[in-house]
Amino acid sequence: MRQRIEKVRQAIKNQNLDALFVTDQYNVTYLTQFAGLVNEAREGFLFITSINAFLLTFPTYFGLYKDGGFGFDVLNITINKRLHHHLNEIIAKEKINNIGVEKESLTLAEFDALTKKLKVKFHQTEGVVEKLRLIKSEQEICLIRKAAKIGDEAFEFIKKIIKGDISEKTLAVELEYFIKKRAGDIAFSPIVAFGPHAAIPHYLPSNTYYLKPKTLILLDFGAKVNGYCSDMTRVIFFGRPTNSQVKAYQAVLETQQMALKKLKAGIKCATADKLAKKLLTDKGYLEFPHGLGHGVGLAVHEAPRLKIDSRETLDCNMVVTVEPGIYFPKDYGIRIEDLVVLKKDGVEVLTKAPKELLIINK
């Protein structure tokens, strides 16, 4: 953690800043290993100066971290000593004048409160910590690999309990329970979509929509191990698929396999997205309405983004998804998604669950 904080310290020095106020909860976790933080709750903040770093949290968490960590001290935010009281003390002691804030994380309400209570100049920053998170360490990859393995096991489990008249929500809950028993948590709420619902990429499972014969099932889910996520999507046919469904499935599978062969460090994210979409349009299908993939780490959706307007370039030890799809609104959708680690000459596929066309008859 000390090395990560030192890299941030060097980055803010290069921007002529005296300190950085880190509010993105994933960034706080990355720099401190403060587990369990989510952006909705705002339970911890990190204030990095030229010589010190301070984790500021509330009494509900302070007892876990009061002894400090690798490269930072811990301060308790209480009713009598608020966040701004702590910050003003540090500012006065270290003679701080210019503070960087995270443009994409700090809310307007938080910014308004800070500007009223801290007599310093604030400067918007972008991607200071996120750039460090792009390249995963071997330890991070190991955790993501473990999460991906649990995802593979979850897929094997869910195949055994699929049956007629089960609801989307029931299958989603079964997936969630299986993952939570084996991992720290789910990476996100599982997507279970039957038939026409599979044409909605980020569909929310229904408790009143039941599985009927000759229906396609799309499953998109992931596990979380020590804060690090996995992500995968598979499609199952409940009963015999139509000829058009078989053709579409093979088109998506072939496109994904070709994309996996082409990906390697040095390729531009936009180029990868464009390649996959052209492979599908050459087969007579429409472009899928999302990027080819996205980064995965502490967040299940993070940089880099494999999409047409991205300016990012893939590099070794980035972890990304590869997920082309075909969608027919009100009919069905097919998406196949794997999680990979970028290497110099290709990729390592972390998700091992089979992708051959699967038919279940029960």
ZIMO-V188704 format. One record per residue. N is the residue number from 0. OMEGA is omega in radians with two decimals (* if undefined). NEAR is the number of other ideal C-beta (glycine too) atoms within 12 Angstrom. D_FIRST is the distance of its C-alpha to the first C-alpha in whole Angstrom. Layout:
# ZIMO-V188704
N|OMEGA|NEAR|D_FIRST + N|OMEGA|NEAR|D_FIRST
This chain:
# ZIMO-V188704
0|-3.13|26|0 + 1|3.14|19|4 + 2|3.12|15|5 + 3|3.12|34|5 + 4|3.12|37|6 + 5|3.09|22|9 + 6|3.07|25|10 + 7|3.14|42|11 + 8|3.12|33|12 + 9|-3.13|19|14 + 10|-3.13|27|16 + 11|3.05|32|17 + 12|3.12|21|18 + 13|3.12|14|20 + 14|3.12|22|22 + 15|3.10|16|23 + 16|3.12|29|21 + 17|-3.09|29|20 + 18|3.04|40|17 + 19|3.09|46|16 + 20|-3.05|47|17 + 21|-3.10|45|15 + 22|3.09|38|17 + 23|-3.00|36|17 + 24|3.05|32|15 + 25|3.10|38|14 + 26|3.08|39|12 + 27|3.11|47|11 + 28|-3.12|35|10 + 29|-3.06|38|8 + 30|-3.04|42|6 + 31|-2.97|42|6 + 32|3.04|30|8 + 33|-2.98|35|11 + 34|2.98|26|13 + 35|-3.12|24|17 + 36|3.03|35|17 + 37|-3.05|21|19 + 38|-3.11|23|20 + 39|-3.01|9|24 + 40|3.11|17|23 + 41|-3.07|24|20 + 42|-3.11|29|19 + 43|3.10|41|16 + 44|3.12|44|15 + 45|3.12|47|13 + 46|-3.08|47|14 + 47|3.09|47|13 + 48|-3.12|35|15 + 49|-3.10|26|16 + 50|-3.08|21|15 + 51|3.01|28|13 + 52|-3.07|37|11 + 53|3.00|39|13 + 54|-3.13|40|12 + 55|-3.10|38|16 + 56|-3.03|37|18 + 57|-3.11|27|21 + 58|-3.13|19|23 + 59|-3.14|16|23 + 60|-2.99|27|19 + 61|-3.12|23|19 + 62|3.13|12|20 + 63|-2.97|23|17 + 64|-3.02|32|14 + 65|-3.14|15|16 + 66|3.10|12|15 + 67|-3.10|22|12 + 68|-3.11|27|8 + 69|3.06|20|6 + 70|3.11|26|7 + 71|3.02|35|9 + 72|-3.11|27|12 + 73|3.14|32|14 + 74|-3.05|32|18 + 75|3.09|26|20 + 76|-3.09|27|22 + 77|3.13|16|26 + 78|-3.11|10|29 + 79|3.12|9|30 + 80|-3.03|18|27 + 81|3.13|21|26 + 82|-3.07|32|23 + 83|3.08|25|25 + 84|3.10|20|26 + 85|-3.08|29|22 + 86|3.13|34|22 + 87|3.10|22|25 + 88|-3.14|21|24 + 89|-3.14|30|21 + 90|-3.13|29|23 + 91|-3.09|15|26 + 92|-3.07|16|24 + 93|3.10|23|22 + 94|-3.10|14|25 + 95|3.14|31|23 + 96|-3.05|20|26 + 97|-3.10|26|24 + 98|3.05|37|21 + 99|3.06|38|20 + 100|-3.10|39|20 + 101|-3.05|35|20 + 102|-3.04|21|23 + 103|-3.09|21|23 + 104|-3.07|32|21 + 105|-3.14|31|23 + 106|3.11|18|26 + 107|3.14|12|29 + 108|3.12|12|30 + 109|-3.14|25|26 + 110|3.14|22|27 + 111|3.14|14|30 + 112|-3.13|20|29 + 113|-3.09|30|27 + 114|3.13|19|29 + 115|-2.99|14|32 + 116|3.12|19|30 + 117|-3.09|31|28 + 118|3.12|16|30 + 119|3.06|29|28 + 120|3.12|19|28 + 121|-3.13|31|26 + 122|3.13|24|25 + 123|3.07|21|24 + 124|3.11|33|21 + 125|2.95|20|21 + 126|-3.12|26|18 + 127|-3.13|40|15 + 128|-3.11|40|12 + 129|3.11|31|15 + 130|3.09|24|15 + 131|-3.10|30|12 + 132|-3.12|34|12 + 133|-3.08|33|16 + 134|-3.09|27|15 + 135|3.03|35|14 + 136|3.10|23|12 + 137|3.11|14|14 + 138|3.12|19|13 + 139|3.13|32|13 + 140|3.11|29|16 + 141|3.13|20|17 + 142|3.11|31|16 + 143|3.10|46|18 + 144|3.10|31|21 + 145|3.11|27|22 + 146|3.13|42|22 + 147|3.12|41|25 + 148|3.09|27|26 + 149|3.06|40|27 + 150|3.09|46|28 + 151|3.13|32|31 + 152|3.12|27|32 + 153|3.12|40|32 + 154|3.10|40|34 + 155|3.11|22|37 + 156|-3.00|24|37 + 157|3.11|36|38 + 158|-3.06|28|41 + 159|-3.07|16|42 + 160|3.08|26|43 + 161|3.13|35|44 + 162|3.14|23|48 + 163|3.08|19|50 + 164|2.98|18|50 + 165|-3.10|29|46 + 166|3.06|25|45 + 167|-3.08|37|42 + 168|3.14|26|40 + 169|3.11|26|41 + 170|3.14|40|39 + 171|3.13|36|36 + 172|3.10|23|36 + 173|3.08|29|36 + 174|-3.10|43|34 + 175|-3.12|31|31 + 176|3.13|21|32 + 177|-3.11|29|32 + 178|-3.08|38|28 + 179|3.10|22|27 + 180|-3.02|17|29 + 181|-3.11|24|27 + 182|3.08|32|23 + 183|-3.09|24|21 + 184|2.95|27|23 + 185|3.09|32|25 + 186|3.12|40|23 + 187|3.11|29|26 + 188|-3.08|24|30 + 189|3.02|40|32 + 190|3.02|39|34 + 191|-3.03|43|38 + 192|3.11|40|40 + 193|2.98|41|44 + 194|-3.07|35|46 + 195|3.13|22|46 + 196|3.14|36|43 + 197|3.10|43|41 + 198|3.09|27|42 + 199|-3.00|29|40 + 200|-3.13|26|36 + 201|-3.11|25|35 + 202|3.07|31|37 + 203|-3.06|19|37 + 204|-3.12|34|39 + 205|3.09|23|42 + 206|-3.08|15|44 + 207|3.11|12|47 + 208|-2.97|26|47 + 209|-3.09|24|48 + 210|3.12|32|48 + 211|3.12|20|51 + 212|3.13|22|53 + 213|-3.14|20|52 + 214|3.08|37|49 + 215|3.11|44|46 + 216|3.05|50|42 + 217|-3.12|45|39 + 218|3.13|45|36 + 219|-3.00|48|32 + 220|3.12|47|30 + 221|3.11|48|26 + 222|3.09|43|24 + 223|-3.14|37|20 + 224|-3.10|33|18 + 225|3.08|23|15 + 226|-3.07|34|15 + 227|-2.93|42|16 + 228|2.87|42|20 + 229|-3.10|49|23 + 230|3.10|43|26 + 231|3.07|49|29 + 232|3.05|42|33 + 233|3.13|46|36 + 234|3.09|46|40 + 235|3.07|39|42 + 236|3.09|32|46 + 237|-3.00|33|48 + 238|-3.03|24|51 + 239|3.10|16|53 + 240|3.06|28|51 + 241|3.11|20|53 + 242|-3.13|10|54 + 243|3.10|18|52 + 244|3.09|32|49 + 245|3.14|22|49 + 246|-3.14|20|49 + 247|3.14|37|47 + 248|3.14|37|44 + 249|3.12|25|45 + 250|3.12|31|44 + 251|-3.13|43|41 + 252|3.13|34|40 + 253|3.11|26|42 + 254|3.14|38|40 + 255|3.14|42|36 + 256|3.11|23|37 + 257|3.11|24|38 + 258|3.12|42|35 + 259|3.12|37|33 + 260|-3.07|21|35 + 261|-3.06|29|34 + 262|3.04|42|31 + 263|3.10|26|28 + 264|3.13|26|26 + 265|3.13|20|28 + 266|3.11|35|30 + 267|-3.12|26|30 + 268|-3.14|36|29 + 269|3.13|23|32 + 270|3.12|25|34 + 271|3.12|45|33 + 272|-3.12|39|34 + 273|3.14|25|37 + 274|-3.10|30|38 + 275|-3.12|45|38 + 276|3.10|31|40 + 277|3.11|22|42 + 278|3.14|30|43 + 279|3.14|34|43 + 280|3.06|18|46 + 281|3.10|16|48 + 282|3.08|23|48 + 283|-3.12|13|50 + 284|3.10|28|47 + 285|3.05|20|45 + 286|3.05|26|42 + 287|-2.98|38|39 + 288|3.11|22|38 + 289|3.12|28|35 + 290|3.11|34|32 + 291|-3.13|47|32 + 292|-3.10|47|28 + 293|3.08|33|25 + 294|3.10|42|21 + 295|3.11|49|20 + 296|3.03|45|16 + 297|3.02|43|15 + 298|-3.14|32|18 + 299|3.01|37|21 + 300|3.11|26|23 + 301|3.11|35|20 + 302|0.03|36|21 + 303|3.12|40|22 + 304|3.11|30|26 + 305|-3.12|44|29 + 306|-2.92|31|31 + 307|-3.11|23|34 + 308|3.13|13|33 + 309|3.06|25|29 + 310|-3.08|15|29 + 311|3.09|31|26 + 312|3.14|23|26 + 313|-3.13|39|24 + 314|-3.13|26|22 + 315|3.10|25|21 + 316|2.85|28|19 + 317|3.09|43|19 + 318|-3.07|51|20 + 319|3.00|50|23 + 320|3.02|53|26 + 321|-2.92|48|30 + 322|3.04|46|32 + 323|3.14|47|36 + 324|3.02|43|39 + 325|-3.07|42|42 + 326|3.06|31|43 + 327|-3.09|24|47 + 328|3.13|17|47 + 329|3.12|12|49 + 330|3.09|20|49 + 331|3.06|35|46 + 332|3.12|40|43 + 333|3.07|47|41 + 334|3.08|46|37 + 335|-3.01|46|36 + 336|3.02|47|32 + 337|3.10|42|30 + 338|-3.04|48|26 + 339|2.98|44|25 + 340|3.13|39|22 + 341|3.07|40|24 + 342|-3.12|22|25 + 343|-3.05|17|26 + 344|-3.14|14|30 + 345|-3.14|20|29 + 346|2.93|33|27 + 347|3.14|28|26 + 348|-3.08|31|28 + 349|3.13|39|26 + 350|-3.00|42|28 + 351|-3.10|22|31 + 352|-3.08|33|34 + 353|-3.12|18|37 + 354|3.09|31|38 + 355|-3.12|16|42 + 356|-3.05|25|44 + 357|3.10|27|44 + 358|3.07|24|47 + 359|3.08|27|48 + 360|3.11|16|51 + 361|*|18|52
